[in-house]
Amino acid sequence: MSQSNVVFAVSRNPTREDLFARAEEISADLSRRAADLDREGRPPLAEIIKLKNAGLLNALHPTQIGGGGLDWVDGLRLVRILARGESSIGQLLGYHYVNSQYIYWALDAERAHALGSDTVAKNLYWGAAVNPRDPGLVLTRRGNGYVLNGRKSFSTAARVSDYINANATLDDKIAGFAVPTNRSGYVANDDWDNIGQRLSDSGSVEFRDFPVYEEDFVGAPAAPDVAPPVLSTFNTPFIQLVFVNFYLGTAEGALQAAVDYVRTTTRPWITSGVERAADDPYILERVGEFTAALKASAALADSAASAVQAGLARGRDVTARERGEAAAEAYTAKVHATHVSLDITSRVFELTGARSTADKYRFDRFWRNVRTHTLHDPVFYKAKEVGEFVLNDRIPEVSLYS
């Protein structure tokens, strides 16, 4: 089993420089162990503890309650850094950011402050059970509260989550709530066996008479066709930007691994006329093209993050149009990052050669990770939404996918 020597003293109010330095250090450690971690495919409990100890889970929480006070642009860059080392860990950090920050725009200020303070003080990891294509959860009144029953086929961070956002049907309405996972009746199953994102802990979860109380609700239960407050819908463009950034981080990690391998191991082709593979003109051309594509996509990702951050900063004054314009920027970045990351993670073998396909390297993990998650929601629907906005001035329809 792979081991890590990265240790941090838990601190409140870490600086921006501290957080980025710690993210780089953890990412480098993950990169060294990534092949073994992918092979083992175990729940990333130790890795989440490292993120906690580094202060990375609390990076976006306000400094007034002990968080790092970073904005979303920086938070998403941290996701990208972690994904260079191990794609699933970047995904898990990004999912936590969306799930734990959602309280600030979905709850009233007093409740958000209380739950945020508790999250920072206890260093909680937030997951979710809200897959809209897999309803399955039902709330039933019982005594002074409710019980939750049902199953979700996929729930990223199922076993490592301390707290989760969830939704369920209640009579003929949809109820959203935030609950700790240490209550009785929460069952996380070890059944994630997909080809990629093997450390994302994305197995099924079951709720068996799981207790839910009035104070757990995030807003009042609403009919499915009732439009939610605009501010509360920012979780979707942000989760799409999480995808963007861990796709790009994964591709950056793939290119770096290929560059390191070329420098140390790849042999020059017999007709190349050079003594080192690093001097081969065709390898140099591909490294240049891949680097340019990644830098362009990362710049687009940062620009989109700034646009969505600006919309969020408008608070409850933000309009549906402003949200839609920002979302279109995020989805443009999603389309580009999907194509770039799939292309680069599959083509780095053109740099490294046949021997690099040996199982001990597991360089295929980069492509497997991106290929697995880019199927989360079809990218051609994101391209269609961008096209509708550009051609017909229609903002994306609000949903848990858009």
Backbone torsions as a table, in degrees:
resi	resn	phi	psi	omega
1	MET	NA	136.9	-179.1
2	SER	-70.9	142.9	-178.8
3	GLN	-123.7	152.0	178.6
4	SER	-121.4	144.5	177.2
5	ASN	-105.9	8.2	-177.9
6	VAL	-75.4	121.5	-179.7
7	VAL	-134.8	136.2	176.3
8	PHE	-129.0	146.7	170.5
9	ALA	-81.3	129.9	-178.9
10	VAL	-63.3	130.8	-179.3
11	SER	-137.5	150.7	173.6
12	ARG	-96.9	154.0	179.7
13	ASN	53.1	50.5	175.6
14	PRO	-65.7	150.1	178.8
15	THR	-78.3	164.6	176.5
16	ARG	-58.8	-42.8	-179.7
17	GLU	-63.1	-40.4	177.4
18	ASP	-60.0	-47.4	-175.3
19	LEU	-63.7	-44.0	-180.0
20	PHE	-68.8	-38.6	178.2
21	ALA	-64.7	-41.4	179.8
22	ARG	-68.1	-38.8	177.8
23	ALA	-62.1	-43.0	178.4
24	GLU	-62.5	-40.8	-179.1
25	GLU	-66.8	-44.5	178.3
26	ILE	-64.6	-41.2	179.8
27	SER	-61.5	-43.3	178.6
28	ALA	-62.6	-39.9	177.9
29	ASP	-65.4	-42.7	177.8
30	LEU	-61.8	-40.6	-179.5
31	SER	-60.2	-41.1	179.1
32	ARG	-64.2	-30.4	-174.9
33	ARG	-106.0	1.3	-167.5
34	ALA	-61.0	-40.0	-179.0
35	ALA	-61.6	-43.6	179.2
36	ASP	-68.7	-40.7	178.8
37	LEU	-61.2	-42.1	178.9
38	ASP	-64.6	-40.1	-179.2
39	ARG	-65.8	-40.7	-178.1
40	GLU	-74.5	-40.6	177.0
41	GLY	59.0	35.4	-176.9
42	ARG	-91.0	166.2	175.9
43	PRO	-60.8	135.8	-173.3
44	PRO	-84.3	51.8	-176.6
45	LEU	-62.3	-45.2	-179.3
46	ALA	-65.5	-36.6	-178.9
47	GLU	-67.9	-38.3	177.2
48	ILE	-65.7	-38.4	177.3
49	ILE	-61.1	-39.5	177.9
50	LYS	-63.2	-41.2	177.4
51	LEU	-62.6	-39.2	178.1
52	LYS	-63.4	-49.6	-176.8
53	ASN	-64.7	-28.4	179.7
54	ALA	-80.0	-7.7	-178.1
55	GLY	81.4	6.8	-174.9
56	LEU	-71.5	-29.7	179.4
57	LEU	-66.1	-29.0	-175.9
58	ASN	-101.3	13.9	-173.0
59	ALA	-60.6	-33.1	-176.0
60	LEU	-94.9	-7.7	178.5
61	HIS	-73.6	153.2	-177.6
62	PRO	-60.4	147.4	178.3
63	THR	-64.2	-26.4	-177.7
64	GLN	-62.0	-23.9	179.4
65	ILE	-110.7	12.6	175.6
66	GLY	101.6	4.0	179.2
67	GLY	-83.3	-177.8	-178.1
68	GLY	-85.8	-18.1	176.6
69	GLY	72.0	17.3	-179.7
70	LEU	-75.3	155.2	173.5
71	ASP	-89.8	178.9	-175.6
72	TRP	-68.5	-30.6	179.4
73	VAL	-60.7	-46.5	177.9
74	ASP	-69.3	-40.2	179.5
75	GLY	-59.0	-42.4	179.6
76	LEU	-70.4	-29.9	173.4
77	ARG	-65.6	-36.9	176.0
78	LEU	-62.5	-39.5	175.9
79	VAL	-58.7	-44.1	-178.4
80	ARG	-63.3	-41.5	179.6
81	ILE	-62.5	-47.2	-179.3
82	LEU	-62.6	-38.6	-177.9
83	ALA	-67.1	-23.7	175.8
84	ARG	-61.6	-36.7	-179.8
85	GLY	-80.7	-44.9	179.0
86	GLU	-156.5	117.9	-171.4
87	SER	-57.0	-43.4	-177.4
88	SER	-62.7	-35.5	-178.3
89	ILE	-70.7	-36.3	172.9
90	GLY	-62.0	-43.0	177.8
91	GLN	-60.0	-46.9	-176.9
92	LEU	-64.0	-39.0	177.7
93	LEU	-64.8	-44.1	179.8
94	GLY	-64.7	-42.1	177.7
95	TYR	-61.4	-41.7	178.2
96	HIS	-60.2	-42.9	-179.4
97	TYR	-58.7	-47.1	-178.9
98	VAL	-65.5	-45.4	-176.4
99	ASN	-68.0	-37.4	-177.6
100	SER	-82.9	-26.5	179.5
101	GLN	-84.1	-18.6	-179.5
102	TYR	-54.4	-32.2	-177.6
103	ILE	-61.2	-28.9	-175.7
104	TYR	-74.0	-22.9	176.9
105	TRP	-112.7	-0.3	178.4
106	ALA	-107.4	-23.4	-177.3
107	LEU	-108.2	163.9	172.8
108	ASP	-69.4	161.1	-170.9
109	ALA	-58.0	-39.9	-177.2
110	GLU	-66.7	-46.8	179.9
111	ARG	-67.3	-39.4	179.4
112	ALA	-62.6	-42.9	179.2
113	HIS	-62.4	-44.0	-178.5
114	ALA	-64.3	-45.8	-178.2
115	LEU	-71.9	-36.9	176.1
116	GLY	-64.0	-42.1	178.9
117	SER	-62.3	-41.3	178.6
118	ASP	-65.4	-40.3	179.6
119	THR	-61.9	-44.9	-179.6
120	VAL	-69.1	-44.9	-177.6
121	ALA	-61.4	-38.1	-178.2
122	LYS	-96.9	-2.0	177.8
123	ASN	56.2	51.4	-173.6
124	LEU	-81.6	142.2	170.6
125	TYR	-96.4	129.7	-178.3
126	TRP	-103.8	129.6	171.9
127	GLY	-117.6	-159.8	-178.5
128	ALA	-159.0	156.6	172.4
129	ALA	-136.4	75.8	-172.6
130	VAL	-133.5	15.9	-177.9
131	ASN	-51.0	111.2	-173.5
132	PRO	-70.6	-18.9	179.5
133	ARG	-89.2	2.1	-177.0
134	ASP	-136.5	68.1	-171.5
135	PRO	-55.5	-90.7	164.6
136	GLY	72.0	-12.7	-178.8
137	LEU	-105.9	135.3	-176.1
138	VAL	-132.0	129.6	173.3
139	LEU	-96.1	137.6	178.0
140	THR	-130.3	136.7	178.1
141	ARG	-68.8	137.3	176.3
142	ARG	-151.7	117.7	-179.2
143	GLY	61.9	-129.4	-179.6
144	ASN	-90.2	7.3	-178.3
145	GLY	-145.9	-141.4	-176.7
146	TYR	-142.3	162.4	168.9
147	VAL	-125.6	143.9	-178.5
148	LEU	-108.2	131.2	177.1
149	ASN	-134.5	150.5	177.3
150	GLY	135.6	-176.0	-174.2
151	ARG	-140.5	140.3	171.2
152	LYS	-112.4	127.6	-176.6
153	SER	-66.6	-33.8	179.2
154	PHE	-131.4	136.1	175.7
155	SER	-152.3	94.9	-177.9
156	THR	-58.0	136.7	-177.0
157	ALA	69.0	32.0	-175.4
158	ALA	-55.7	-43.1	-174.7
159	ARG	-96.4	-15.4	-177.7
160	VAL	-99.2	-5.5	-176.8
161	SER	-75.6	137.6	172.3
162	ASP	-93.8	-27.8	-177.8
163	TYR	-142.3	150.6	178.1
164	ILE	-140.0	148.6	163.7
165	ASN	-89.5	141.6	179.2
166	ALA	-148.3	162.7	171.3
167	ASN	-140.7	156.9	-175.5
168	ALA	-157.9	161.8	174.3
169	THR	-80.7	138.6	176.2
170	LEU	-133.0	106.9	-170.0
171	ASP	57.8	-119.5	-179.5
172	ASP	-107.7	20.9	-177.7
173	LYS	-120.8	170.1	176.3
174	ILE	-109.4	127.6	179.6
175	ALA	-114.0	133.6	173.9
176	GLY	-110.0	143.2	-176.8
177	PHE	-155.0	161.7	178.4
178	ALA	-124.7	125.5	-172.0
179	VAL	-141.2	151.8	173.8
180	PRO	-76.1	149.6	-178.2
181	THR	-87.1	-1.5	-178.9
182	ASN	-88.9	6.6	173.5
183	ARG	-75.9	152.6	179.5
184	SER	-63.6	145.5	176.5
185	GLY	99.2	0.6	176.6
186	TYR	-97.7	121.8	-177.4
187	VAL	-126.8	115.7	176.8
188	ALA	-102.7	125.7	-174.3
189	ASN	-100.1	146.2	179.6
190	ASP	-91.7	70.2	-174.9
191	ASP	-131.6	23.6	175.0
192	TRP	-87.1	111.4	-176.5
193	ASP	-131.2	29.2	-177.6
194	ASN	-75.0	166.5	-173.5
195	ILE	-71.8	-22.3	-178.2
196	GLY	-132.9	176.2	-177.0
197	GLN	49.7	47.1	-171.2
198	ARG	-72.1	-15.8	177.4
199	LEU	-101.4	8.9	-175.3
200	SER	-79.7	-5.8	175.8
201	ASP	54.9	49.1	-172.2
202	SER	-102.0	35.9	179.4
203	GLY	-77.3	-176.6	-178.5
204	SER	-79.6	157.5	174.0
205	VAL	-130.0	149.2	177.6
206	GLU	-125.7	145.7	175.8
207	PHE	-120.0	120.7	-176.7
208	ARG	-121.1	98.7	-175.4
209	ASP	50.8	42.9	179.7
210	PHE	-72.8	125.1	-175.0
211	PRO	-75.4	135.7	176.0
212	VAL	-131.6	140.1	-176.3
213	TYR	-122.0	163.5	-177.4
214	GLU	-54.5	-38.6	-176.4
215	GLU	-71.1	-10.5	177.7
216	ASP	-81.9	-17.1	-173.0
217	PHE	-69.0	140.7	173.8
218	VAL	-104.5	90.8	-174.4
219	GLY	82.0	167.6	-180.0
220	ALA	-78.6	144.4	174.7
221	PRO	-54.6	140.9	-174.7
222	ALA	-134.4	154.0	175.2
223	ALA	-63.3	147.7	-176.1
224	PRO	-57.7	-28.3	-176.6
225	ASP	-93.8	6.8	178.5
226	VAL	-87.5	126.2	-179.0
227	ALA	-69.5	130.7	178.3
228	PRO	-75.1	164.2	174.1
229	PRO	-56.3	140.8	-174.9
230	VAL	-56.2	-44.4	-176.6
231	LEU	-58.5	-35.7	-176.5
232	SER	-72.3	-6.6	-177.9
233	THR	-97.2	5.4	-178.4
234	PHE	-73.1	-10.9	177.5
235	ASN	-60.4	-30.8	-176.4
236	THR	-71.9	-52.6	176.5
237	PRO	-60.7	-31.3	178.8
238	PHE	-71.3	-39.9	178.9
239	ILE	-67.5	-33.6	175.6
240	GLN	-65.5	-34.6	176.0
241	LEU	-72.3	-29.1	170.8
242	VAL	-59.8	-45.7	177.9
243	PHE	-57.1	-49.9	-179.2
244	VAL	-51.2	-48.2	-171.6
245	ASN	-77.0	-33.6	176.6
246	PHE	-81.4	-21.6	169.3
247	TYR	-63.6	-48.8	-178.2
248	LEU	-65.6	-40.9	176.9
249	GLY	-60.6	-39.9	177.9
250	THR	-62.7	-43.6	179.1
251	ALA	-66.9	-38.2	175.8
252	GLU	-62.4	-40.5	177.1
253	GLY	-64.2	-38.4	178.6
254	ALA	-64.1	-44.2	-179.8
255	LEU	-66.2	-40.7	179.1
256	GLN	-64.1	-41.6	177.5
257	ALA	-62.0	-39.8	178.9
258	ALA	-66.7	-43.1	179.0
259	VAL	-60.9	-44.7	178.4
260	ASP	-61.2	-40.1	-178.7
261	TYR	-68.5	-41.6	178.4
262	VAL	-60.8	-42.9	-178.4
263	ARG	-63.8	-33.3	-171.1
264	THR	-107.9	-24.2	-166.1
265	THR	-132.0	-41.8	-175.5
266	THR	-61.1	136.2	177.7
267	ARG	-95.4	145.1	178.1
268	PRO	-66.2	147.3	178.7
269	TRP	-68.7	149.6	-169.5
270	ILE	-65.1	-24.2	179.5
271	THR	-105.7	12.8	-175.7
272	SER	-74.6	-26.5	-178.0
273	GLY	77.8	10.9	178.7
274	VAL	-122.6	160.6	-178.0
275	GLU	-93.9	-19.2	179.9
276	ARG	-124.0	141.1	177.0
277	ALA	-61.2	-30.3	-179.6
278	ALA	-66.8	-11.8	176.9
279	ASP	-102.3	-0.3	-179.8
280	ASP	-66.1	124.8	-175.6
281	PRO	-62.5	-31.3	-179.3
282	TYR	-74.6	-36.5	175.0
283	ILE	-67.0	-42.8	178.5
284	LEU	-60.1	-41.2	179.8
285	GLU	-62.3	-43.9	-178.5
286	ARG	-68.0	-41.0	177.0
287	VAL	-60.2	-41.4	178.0
288	GLY	-64.1	-45.2	179.6
289	GLU	-64.4	-44.7	-179.6
290	PHE	-63.5	-41.7	-179.9
291	THR	-63.5	-44.5	179.7
292	ALA	-61.6	-42.9	-179.8
293	ALA	-63.1	-42.5	-179.4
294	LEU	-67.7	-41.2	179.7
295	LYS	-65.1	-39.4	178.4
296	ALA	-65.0	-43.9	-179.0
297	SER	-67.7	-36.8	177.8
298	ALA	-66.2	-39.3	177.5
299	ALA	-64.0	-40.4	177.0
300	LEU	-64.1	-40.1	178.7
301	ALA	-63.0	-44.6	179.2
302	ASP	-65.0	-39.3	178.4
303	SER	-64.1	-42.6	178.5
304	ALA	-64.7	-40.3	178.3
305	ALA	-61.5	-39.3	177.6
306	SER	-63.7	-38.8	-179.7
307	ALA	-65.9	-44.2	-179.7
308	VAL	-70.4	-38.5	176.0
309	GLN	-58.7	-41.8	180.0
310	ALA	-64.2	-39.6	176.6
311	GLY	-64.2	-44.3	178.7
312	LEU	-61.0	-37.9	-178.0
313	ALA	-64.5	-17.2	177.1
314	ARG	-72.8	-12.2	176.7
315	GLY	61.9	-141.7	-176.0
316	ARG	-73.4	-4.3	175.3
317	ASP	-86.6	-7.6	-177.4
318	VAL	-65.3	139.5	-178.9
319	THR	-97.8	163.1	177.0
320	ALA	-60.4	-36.5	178.6
321	ARG	-64.6	-45.2	-180.0
322	GLU	-63.9	-40.5	176.7
323	ARG	-62.9	-43.9	-178.5
324	GLY	-64.4	-40.5	178.5
325	GLU	-63.7	-42.2	178.2
326	ALA	-66.3	-41.2	179.3
327	ALA	-61.5	-39.4	178.7
328	ALA	-61.1	-36.0	175.7
329	GLU	-64.1	-43.4	179.5
330	ALA	-62.7	-40.4	-175.8
331	TYR	-75.0	-27.2	171.8
332	THR	-62.5	-45.4	177.6
333	ALA	-63.0	-36.6	179.8
334	LYS	-63.0	-44.6	-179.6
335	VAL	-60.9	-47.6	-176.7
336	HIS	-66.2	-46.7	-177.7
337	ALA	-63.7	-35.8	178.6
338	THR	-61.1	-49.8	-177.9
339	HIS	-66.5	-43.3	-178.3
340	VAL	-64.7	-45.4	-176.6
341	SER	-68.8	-39.3	176.9
342	LEU	-64.9	-40.1	-179.1
343	ASP	-64.9	-49.9	-174.2
344	ILE	-70.4	-42.9	-178.3
345	THR	-65.9	-24.1	177.7
346	SER	-88.3	-22.9	-172.5
347	ARG	-103.0	-4.6	179.2
348	VAL	-61.1	-22.4	177.8
349	PHE	-64.9	-21.4	175.3
350	GLU	-65.8	-22.7	177.0
351	LEU	-86.7	-38.0	-168.3
352	THR	-92.1	-28.4	176.9
353	GLY	91.5	177.2	-170.1
354	ALA	-62.9	-39.0	-176.2
355	ARG	-66.1	-21.3	-178.8
356	SER	-73.2	-6.4	178.3
357	THR	-84.3	2.5	177.9
358	ALA	-61.0	145.0	-175.3
359	ASP	-61.9	-28.1	-177.1
360	LYS	-62.0	-27.4	179.3
361	TYR	-85.3	-35.4	-178.1
362	ARG	50.9	40.9	177.6
363	PHE	-65.3	-17.9	177.3
364	ASP	-68.4	-13.3	-177.8
365	ARG	-61.2	-33.0	-178.8
366	PHE	-62.2	-47.8	179.0
367	TRP	-67.3	-43.6	-179.4
368	ARG	-58.4	-40.1	-179.7
369	ASN	-65.0	-48.5	-179.0
370	VAL	-67.9	-42.6	-179.2
371	ARG	-61.5	-40.4	-179.3
372	THR	-63.2	-50.5	-173.3
373	HIS	-79.9	-27.3	179.6
374	THR	-67.0	-8.4	174.2
375	LEU	-87.8	-0.7	-178.8
376	HIS	-52.4	-50.0	171.2
377	ASP	-144.4	134.7	-168.8
378	PRO	-58.2	126.2	-176.6
379	VAL	-65.5	-26.0	-179.9
380	PHE	-68.2	-24.2	173.5
381	TYR	-73.0	-32.2	174.1
382	LYS	-66.9	-42.2	178.0
383	ALA	-62.2	-38.4	178.1
384	LYS	-63.2	-42.3	179.0
385	GLU	-62.5	-40.5	177.3
386	VAL	-65.2	-42.8	177.8
387	GLY	-61.7	-41.0	177.5
388	GLU	-61.2	-39.0	-179.7
389	PHE	-68.5	-44.5	-176.9
390	VAL	-71.7	-44.9	-172.6
391	LEU	-84.8	-40.6	-172.4
392	ASN	-116.5	3.6	177.8
393	ASP	58.9	34.5	177.3
394	ARG	-103.4	121.0	178.0
395	ILE	-73.9	155.3	-178.9
396	PRO	-59.7	138.5	175.6
397	GLU	-66.1	136.1	-176.8
398	VAL	-74.8	127.2	174.1
399	SER	-159.1	179.0	176.2
400	LEU	-74.4	-3.3	173.1
401	TYR	-109.2	-20.7	-178.1
402	SER	-140.8	NA	NA
